[in-house]
Amino acid sequence: MGFLRKYVFHNFGLKLLSLACAILLWNGIAREPVDEIAHTVPVEFTHVPADLAITSESIPAVQIWIRGPQRLVRQVNPSDLHPTISLNEVRIGFGERTFELASGQIRAPRGVEVVQVIPSQVHLGFDRRVTRQVAVEPRVVGAPEQGLEISSVISDPAVANVTGPQKRVEGINAVLTDPVDVSGVSGSATFTVSGYVTDPLVRVSTPAQVRVTVTTGKPQAPSKSGAKR
């Protein structure tokens, strides 16, 4: 009886109240409608080797269907879902590989169940990441002051580094600059512009900007050495 008084009947009313609250809370959760919602989320890549480049031009994204109590499911944002693929086993020169993406690979908030991932496989291409030096080609538009012509166009620096998948980098012959407008220029003028390449998988790693100096002068008179007597 002493045991019952000390551990069972002590604060018996509070214990009954706590039990009733727990039962009411459980009933509320159990009766809450269950929803299913889909979110489209980009795939996250982990353990990527430093010299590995993904050759897919678009970022893979998957549709993730989640299921759970209506209150919880509606609070989930796409940023709360993390479909991850580890690339630590990919070796340079592997070319292509298909990865499984099951529900168990998706990190989601507690209380929410991932019921389906579409697509369930992600196919990727790989190549070695390289850096190569190419010439800088300034793009000049417009016309200088009337009666003058462009006598020289100098880029500083004259070369730039590009980085990306090896096969794509090998196809880059030059870094182009944003247009340099020389309309009305007389004498010499220097412009600071950005360089770019047209391949979306290749980026200009250095330099970030290029100085282009355009010099104008009067047209040279044609040589008379070939004139007839």
PyMOL commands that set and color helices and strands:
alter all, ss='L'
color gray80, all
select helices_A, chain A and resi 2-7+12-31+70-73+78-80+103-105+166-170
alter helices_A, ss='H'
color red, helices_A
select strands_A, chain A and resi 34-42+44-46+52-54+61-69+82-86+96-100+106-107+113-118+121-137+140-141+149-156+159-165+174-177+180-181+188-196+203-206+209-217
alter strands_A, ss='S'
color yellow, strands_A
deselect
rebuild
show_as cartoon
